[in-house]
Amino acid sequence: MQGIITKISGPTVVAGSMHNSKMYNLVYVGEMKLIGEVIRIDGSNATIQVYEETTGLSLGDKVIDTGQPLSIELGPGLLTTIFDGVQRPLEEIAASSSSEGFIPAGVQLPALNRTKKWHFVPLVHSGDLIEEGDLVGTIQETANIIHKVMCPPGLRGIITEIIKGELSVEDTAVTFEDGSGINLVQRWPVRKARPFKKKVISGTPFITGQRIIDTLFPVSTGGSVIIPGGFGTGKTVLEQTLAKFAGTDVIVYVGCGERGNEIADVLTDFPKLRDPYTGRPLMERTVLVVNTSNMPVAAREASIYTGITIGEYYRDMGYNVALLADSISRWAEAMREISGRLEELPGEEGFPMYLASRLATFYERGGMVECLGKDNRMGSITVCTAISPPGGDFSEPVTQSAMRVTGAMWALDTDLARRRHYPAINWEKSFSLYQLNEWFKDHVADDWIYLKSELLKILQREEELQDIIRLLGPDSLRDQDRVVSEMGRLIRENYLQQSPYSTADAYCTLEKQYRMLRTFLNIYKTALKELEEGLGIAQIFNEERMILLRDLKNMTEDKIREWTY
């Protein structure tokens, strides 16, 4: 189906004679065959958002409608690969292009390598009846991730032939009686959620190794959390820390509208990182989808859907996946710009009226599910999205809309960031609705819940005392309150704060967190008892005790296990 361009408005073009075109169909625009997507149909006219720069297009240029929705390729080879927002492999483009530093207009390369051979090990036999979601074979994709080849959704049949051995992604591994078959690669429309049997409630925490998160604001595996914060509060650093240390099988990191230097850091640093769980390169369980702020606005929106679709694919294999998006605000801004070009009725602050429903639809694609297939495997996607509210104002539409449909918020604070407090999570504004106390009680320590509540009491009381200190000075406090104030400061600076550059402190196991927390609270009780016995503040918080509390976070797990207070 062909049409012609009748209007060009930035990244949006209008094509006439687009009879029988459908919403969200993939189209190729102009002689360079720029990638675009139909976003409005008015009679025979189709409005198209182009995912590349439209410089060079002219009125009357041809538009080819593929008749298929915007889709991506799913198969072995996704891990370790770096894609742009519409799943073009950036490393292969860089190797084949003479345009250094830029993606040539209209470049089209397959997302997955067509020449690489994968060793396919069948799990089924000739004559077997298989249905959607059933496992038909495995491939060792990386050293620690086994790629499970599944019967695609909507397909079933009796096997007549199965091939074992070295296959490319386009080769047919399984053939059915009707002549159809299963290749190692399948395509899936990014805006359509992949099916599953049912969602289940997860009672297992998403372990991050960050004490303030795991202790105070834990998130369930398969949960969703937003990370709002103003400029310079550490959103990108926190998301990259989660990518390095989060206890999950597969990481999908989406750089949606980040600044170019931040993406450059990701592309430079990630290939060098070692997985703390396996000692192997971290990229072996990571997929990067990058889309910087100077790329076309429309591609920002596509990158989010590309990332979540890749995450769903590995979830369907039975893996726990973490989707890290930085930042969802850039996606919302892309929707606002596209909506403005379509002259739609604006909502609050110019965002489209459907902002909240689009966000809800996206977050709903996370969760823990029982996957399709006979083996009743379970998989999950934990969604962690940064938000960049202008001026750090959490009352703006994107933060408020996301807050209503997610289960937790790690609110980053500008004042904490200015004091070099990392993570700069404000423990008063943050929250978690996930009920995980019983898991921590069963798997960490019986008194975990008690220690956590005592910690919160000290922090809350210390914050109240700070208001008095600002008005009247520290000498106005009673000795008992001075103990609370000093212990609160020590907890903030030595328990809630971590150093991403310290090998001993960048990641903290739950056992180390528990032993540190118990030590702080035991010393707090001892300090109150010593105060009753007549000791002064200087004697209670003597140099030896202060050095001990400062050094706890730098102790190795073995050392802190041997040492008790």
C-alpha positions in Angstrom: 0.0 0.0 0.0 1.5 3.4 -1.0 0.6 7.0 -0.3 2.3 10.3 -0.8 3.4 13.0 1.6 1.1 16.0 1.7 2.4 17.8 4.8 5.6 17.8 6.8 5.7 19.2 10.4 9.0 18.3 12.1 9.0 14.6 12.9 5.3 14.3 11.9 4.2 13.9 8.3 0.7 13.5 6.8 0.3 11.1 3.9 -2.6 11.0 1.5 -4.1 8.0 -0.4 -3.5 5.7 2.6 -6.6 3.7 2.0 -7.1 0.7 4.4 -4.2 1.8 6.6 -4.5 1.0 10.3 -3.5 2.6 13.5 0.1 1.9 14.6 1.1 0.3 11.3 4.8 0.5 10.5 5.5 2.6 7.4 8.6 3.6 5.4 8.7 7.2 4.5 10.5 8.8 1.5 13.3 7.6 -0.8 15.5 6.8 2.3 12.7 4.7 3.8 12.7 6.3 7.2 10.9 4.3 9.8 7.5 5.7 11.0 4.3 4.7 12.6 0.7 5.7 11.9 -0.8 7.6 14.8 -4.0 9.1 13.3 -6.3 8.2 10.4 -8.6 10.8 8.9 -10.4 9.4 5.9 -7.6 8.4 3.4 -5.1 10.7 5.2 -2.7 9.1 7.7 -0.6 11.1 10.2 2.7 9.4 10.8 5.3 9.9 13.5 8.8 9.4 12.0 11.4 7.9 14.3 14.3 9.6 12.4 15.2 13.1 11.3 12.9 14.2 8.5 15.4 16.5 6.9 15.4 15.9 3.1 11.8 14.8 2.8 9.7 16.6 0.2 6.0 16.8 -0.6 5.0 14.1 -2.9 7.5 11.5 -1.6 6.2 8.0 -1.4 5.0 6.4 1.9 4.9 2.6 2.0 2.6 0.9 4.5 3.9 -2.5 5.6 0.4 -3.5 6.9 2.1 -4.7 10.1 2.3 -2.9 13.5 5.7 -1.7 14.8 7.4 -4.9 16.0 10.7 -6.1 17.3 12.7 -9.3 16.9 12.9 -11.7 19.8 15.4 -14.5 19.9 18.9 -15.6 21.0 21.4 -12.7 20.7 19.4 -10.0 22.6 21.7 -10.2 25.6 25.0 -8.2 25.4 23.5 -6.1 22.6 23.0 -2.4 22.5 19.9 -1.2 20.6 18.4 2.2 19.8 14.7 3.0 20.5 13.4 1.0 17.5 15.8 -2.0 18.0 18.5 -1.1 15.5 21.8 -2.7 16.7 24.1 0.3 17.3 27.4 -1.6 17.3 26.7 -3.2 13.9 25.6 0.2 12.5 28.8 1.8 13.8 30.9 -1.0 12.2 29.1 -0.7 8.8 28.7 3.1 8.7 31.1 5.8 7.5 29.1 8.4 9.3 31.1 8.4 12.6 29.0 9.2 15.7 25.7 9.3 13.8 23.1 6.8 12.6 22.7 7.2 8.8 19.1 8.1 7.8 17.1 5.1 6.7 19.6 2.5 7.8 18.0 -0.9 8.2 19.8 -3.7 9.8 18.3 -6.8 11.4 18.2 -6.6 15.2 19.6 -10.1 15.5 22.7 -11.5 13.8 21.7 -13.6 10.8 25.0 -15.4 10.3 25.8 -16.5 13.9 25.1 -20.2 14.7 23.5 -21.3 17.9 23.6 -24.8 19.3 20.0 -25.9 19.6 19.1 -28.7 22.0 15.6 -30.1 21.5 13.3 -30.8 24.5 10.5 -32.4 22.4 10.2 -35.3 19.9 8.5 -36.0 16.6 4.8 -36.7 17.2 4.5 -34.5 20.2 1.6 -32.0 20.4 2.8 -28.6 21.6 0.9 -25.4 22.2 1.7 -21.8 22.9 4.3 -21.3 25.6 5.6 -24.9 25.6 9.4 -25.2 25.6 10.7 -26.9 22.4 14.5 -26.5 23.1 17.3 -24.6 24.7 20.3 -22.5 23.6 23.2 -21.5 25.8 22.9 -17.8 25.0 25.6 -16.6 27.5 27.6 -18.4 30.2 24.9 -18.2 32.8 21.7 -17.6 30.8 20.0 -20.5 29.0 17.7 -19.2 26.2 14.5 -21.2 26.2 13.0 -21.5 22.7 9.2 -21.4 23.1 6.2 -22.1 20.9 5.0 -18.6 20.0 1.6 -17.4 21.3 -1.3 -18.5 19.0 0.6 -21.4 17.5 0.0 -25.2 18.1 0.6 -28.4 16.2 1.9 -31.9 16.1 5.7 -32.1 15.4 6.8 -33.9 12.3 10.4 -32.8 12.2 12.9 -31.3 14.7 16.5 -30.3 14.0 19.3 -30.6 16.5 22.6 -28.8 16.2 23.9 -25.5 14.9 21.1 -23.1 13.7 20.9 -19.5 12.7 18.0 -17.4 14.0 16.1 -17.7 10.7 16.4 -21.5 10.5 13.3 -23.6 11.3 14.0 -25.7 14.4 10.5 -27.4 14.6 8.1 -28.3 11.7 4.4 -29.1 12.2 2.1 -31.4 10.2 0.5 -28.4 8.4 3.9 -27.2 7.2 4.3 -24.3 9.6 7.2 -24.2 12.0 9.1 -22.5 14.7 12.2 -20.4 14.0 14.6 -19.3 16.6 13.5 -15.7 16.0 10.0 -14.4 16.3 8.5 -10.9 15.9 6.1 -9.2 18.4 4.3 -5.8 18.2 5.7 -3.6 20.9 2.5 -2.0 22.0 0.8 -5.3 22.7 1.5 -7.1 26.0 2.6 -10.7 25.7 0.1 -13.2 27.1 0.4 -15.3 30.2 -1.8 -17.7 32.3 -2.4 -15.4 35.3 -0.7 -12.9 37.5 0.3 -13.9 41.0 1.2 -12.0 44.2 4.9 -12.1 44.9 6.0 -12.4 48.5 9.7 -12.2 47.7 11.6 -8.9 47.8 13.6 -7.3 45.0 17.0 -7.2 46.7 19.1 -4.2 45.7 22.0 -4.1 48.2 21.1 -0.5 49.1 20.4 -0.4 52.9 17.8 2.4 52.9 15.8 0.6 50.2 16.0 -3.0 51.4 15.5 -2.0 55.1 12.9 0.7 54.9 11.3 0.7 51.4 11.6 -2.8 49.9 9.8 -3.7 46.6 8.4 -7.1 45.7 9.9 -9.1 42.8 7.5 -8.2 40.0 6.6 -4.9 41.7 6.9 -1.4 40.4 8.6 1.7 41.8 9.1 5.3 40.7 12.3 7.3 41.5 11.4 11.0 41.2 14.0 13.6 41.8 15.2 17.0 40.6 18.3 17.7 38.5 21.5 16.3 40.0 19.8 14.2 42.7 21.3 10.9 41.5 18.5 9.2 39.5 20.9 7.9 36.8 23.5 6.8 39.3 20.9 4.9 41.4 19.4 3.2 38.3 22.9 2.2 37.2 23.6 0.9 40.7 20.5 -1.2 40.5 21.6 -2.6 37.1 24.9 -3.6 38.6 23.7 -5.1 41.9 20.0 -6.0 41.8 19.3 -9.6 42.5 17.6 -10.5 39.2 18.3 -12.8 36.3 18.1 -10.3 33.4 18.5 -6.5 33.2 16.8 -4.4 30.5 18.2 -0.9 30.8 16.3 1.8 28.8 18.0 5.2 28.5 14.9 7.1 27.4 15.9 10.7 26.7 19.0 10.8 28.9 21.7 13.3 28.1 24.4 12.1 25.6 27.2 12.1 28.2 25.2 9.9 30.5 24.5 7.4 27.8 28.2 7.6 26.8 29.1 6.7 30.4 26.7 3.7 30.3 28.1 2.4 27.0 31.7 2.9 28.3 31.2 1.5 31.8 28.8 -1.4 31.4 31.0 -3.6 29.1 33.8 -3.3 31.8 31.6 -4.3 34.8 31.7 -7.7 36.4 28.6 -9.4 37.7 28.9 -9.5 41.5 26.9 -12.8 41.5 28.9 -14.7 38.9 32.1 -12.9 38.3 31.3 -12.8 34.6 30.8 -9.6 32.5 27.6 -7.9 33.5 26.6 -7.4 29.9 26.0 -11.2 29.6 22.7 -10.7 31.4 22.0 -7.2 30.1 20.2 -5.6 27.2 20.7 -1.9 26.6 18.1 0.2 24.8 19.5 3.8 24.4 17.8 6.9 23.1 19.5 10.2 24.0 17.8 13.5 24.4 19.1 14.8 21.1 17.5 11.9 19.1 14.1 12.4 17.5 11.3 12.8 20.1 9.1 10.0 18.7 11.8 7.5 19.3 11.7 8.1 23.0 8.2 6.8 23.2 9.1 3.7 21.2 12.1 2.9 23.4 9.9 2.3 26.4 7.8 -0.2 24.6 10.8 -1.9 23.0 12.3 -2.4 26.5 9.2 -3.8 28.2 8.6 -6.2 25.2 12.2 -7.6 25.5 11.6 -7.9 29.3 8.3 -9.8 28.7 10.1 -12.3 26.4 12.7 -13.3 29.0 9.9 -13.3 31.7 8.1 -15.8 29.6 11.1 -18.1 29.8 10.7 -18.1 33.6 13.3 -15.5 34.5 13.1 -12.6 36.9 13.7 -9.4 34.9 14.4 -5.9 36.0 13.3 -3.1 33.6 15.1 0.1 34.5 13.9 3.2 32.6 15.6 6.6 32.8 13.5 8.6 32.6 9.8 8.2 32.1 9.4 12.0 32.0 11.1 12.1 28.6 8.6 9.6 27.4 5.7 11.7 28.7 7.3 14.8 27.1 7.4 12.9 23.8 3.7 12.1 24.1 3.0 15.8 24.9 4.9 17.0 21.8 3.2 14.5 19.5 -0.2 15.3 21.0 0.4 19.0 20.4 1.3 18.3 16.8 -2.0 16.4 16.4 -3.8 19.4 18.0 -5.4 17.2 20.6 -7.1 18.7 23.6 -4.4 19.3 26.3 -4.6 18.3 29.9 -2.7 19.6 32.9 0.5 21.3 32.0 0.0 20.5 28.4 0.3 16.8 28.7 -2.3 14.7 26.8 -5.5 13.8 28.5 -4.6 10.1 28.2 -1.3 10.5 30.1 -2.5 8.6 33.2 -4.0 5.7 31.2 -0.9 5.3 29.1 1.3 5.2 32.2 -1.1 2.7 33.9 -1.1 0.5 30.8 2.7 0.5 30.8 3.2 -0.3 34.5 0.5 -3.1 34.2 2.9 -5.0 31.9 5.1 -5.6 34.9 4.4 -8.2 37.6 5.0 -11.8 38.5 3.1 -14.2 36.3 2.5 -17.9 35.6 3.8 -18.3 32.1 2.1 -20.1 29.2 3.2 -23.7 28.8 2.9 -27.1 30.4 5.7 -26.7 33.0 3.9 -24.0 35.1 7.1 -21.9 35.2 7.0 -18.5 36.9 8.6 -15.3 35.7 8.5 -11.6 36.6 9.3 -8.1 35.5 10.2 -5.5 38.2 9.7 -2.0 36.8 11.9 0.8 38.2 11.4 4.1 36.5 13.1 7.4 37.1 11.1 10.6 36.9 12.4 14.1 36.3 9.9 16.6 37.7 10.7 20.2 36.8 12.3 21.9 39.8 11.8 18.7 41.9 8.1 19.4 42.2 6.4 16.1 42.9 2.9 17.6 42.4 3.4 17.7 38.6 1.3 15.3 36.4 3.8 12.6 35.5 4.8 11.9 39.1 1.3 12.0 40.4 -0.1 9.8 37.7 2.7 7.2 38.1 2.4 7.3 41.9 -1.2 6.2 41.7 -0.4 3.0 39.8 2.9 1.9 41.4 3.5 0.3 44.7 6.5 2.3 46.0 8.4 5.6 45.6 12.0 6.3 46.4 11.9 10.1 46.5 15.3 11.7 45.8 16.0 14.9 47.8 17.9 17.9 46.5 19.2 18.9 50.0 20.6 15.4 50.6 22.2 15.3 47.2 23.9 18.7 47.9 25.3 17.2 51.1 26.8 14.3 49.0 24.4 11.9 50.7 24.0 8.8 48.4 21.4 7.4 47.8 19.7 10.8 48.3 16.4 9.1 49.2 14.3 11.1 51.5 13.0 8.7 54.2 10.0 11.0 55.0 8.6 11.3 51.5 9.4 7.8 50.3 7.0 4.8 50.8 6.4 1.2 50.0 3.1 -0.6 50.0 4.5 -4.1 49.6 4.0 -6.3 52.6 7.3 -8.1 53.0 7.9 -8.2 56.7 7.2 -11.9 57.1 9.7 -12.8 54.4 12.4 -10.8 56.2 11.4 -12.4 59.5 11.6 -15.9 58.0 14.8 -15.4 55.9 16.9 -12.8 57.7 16.1 -12.6 61.5 13.1 -12.9 63.8 13.6 -9.4 65.2 14.0 -7.7 61.8 10.5 -6.0 62.0 11.3 -4.8 65.5 14.6 -3.3 64.5 13.1 -1.6 61.5 10.4 0.0 63.6 12.9 1.2 66.1 15.1 2.7 63.4 12.1 4.6 62.0 11.3 5.9 65.5 14.8 7.3 65.9 14.8 8.9 62.5 11.4 10.5 63.0 12.3 11.8 66.4 15.6 13.1 65.2 13.9 15.0 62.4 11.6 16.7 64.9 14.6 17.7 67.1 16.3 19.2 64.1 13.5 21.8 63.9 14.2 22.8 67.6 17.9 22.9 66.9 17.5 25.3 64.0 15.4 27.6 66.2 17.1 27.4 69.6 20.4 25.7 69.0 21.6 22.2 70.2 22.2 23.4 73.8 18.4 23.7 74.2 17.9 19.9 74.1 17.7 17.6 77.1 20.5 15.1 77.4 18.1 12.3 76.4 17.1 14.2 73.2 20.8 14.9 72.5 21.4 11.1 72.5 18.6 10.7 70.0 19.8 13.5 67.8 23.4 12.2 67.8 22.3 8.6 67.1 20.0 9.8 64.3 22.9 11.6 62.7 25.1 8.6 63.0 22.5 6.3 61.4 21.9 8.7 58.6 25.6 9.1 57.8 26.7 5.6 58.4 23.8 3.3 57.7 21.4 5.0 55.2 24.3 6.5 53.3 26.5 4.3 51.1 29.5 4.8 48.8 29.1 3.5 45.2 32.9 3.7 44.9 33.7 1.4 47.8 34.0 -2.3 47.1 32.9 -3.1 50.6 30.0 -0.6 50.8 28.6 -0.3 47.2 26.6 -3.5 47.8 25.4 -4.6 51.2 24.0 -8.1 51.8 20.9 -8.6 54.0 23.0 -10.3 56.6 25.4 -7.4 56.8 22.5 -4.9 56.9 20.9 -6.8 59.8 24.2 -7.0 61.8 24.9 -3.3 61.2 21.3 -2.3 62.2 21.4 -4.4 65.3 24.8 -2.9 66.3 23.5 0.7 65.9 20.4 0.0 68.0 22.3 -1.9 70.7 24.7 1.1 71.1 21.6 3.4 71.2 20.1 1.4 74.1 23.5 1.3 75.8 23.8 5.1 75.4 20.4 5.7 77.1 21.4 3.3 79.9 24.8 5.1 80.4 23.0 8.4 80.5 20.8 7.2 83.4 24.0 6.1 85.1 25.4 9.6 85.0 27.8 9.6 82.1 28.0 12.7 79.9 27.4 13.0 76.2 31.1 13.2 75.4 31.8 10.0 77.4 28.9 8.2 75.8 29.9 9.1 72.2 33.6 8.7 72.8 36.1 8.5 70.0 36.4 4.7 70.0 32.6 4.2 69.7 32.4 6.9 66.9 35.2 5.3 64.9 33.5 1.9 65.3 30.1 3.1 63.9 31.8 4.9 61.0 33.8 1.8 60.1 31.0 -0.7 60.2 30.0 -0.1 56.6 33.5 -0.7 55.3 33.8 -4.1 57.1 33.7 -7.2 55.0 30.8 -9.6 55.7 33.1 -12.1 57.3 34.6 -9.5 59.6 31.2 -8.1 60.7 29.9 -11.6 61.2 32.8 -12.2 63.7 32.3 -8.9 65.5 29.3 -8.3 67.7 28.3 -5.6 70.1 
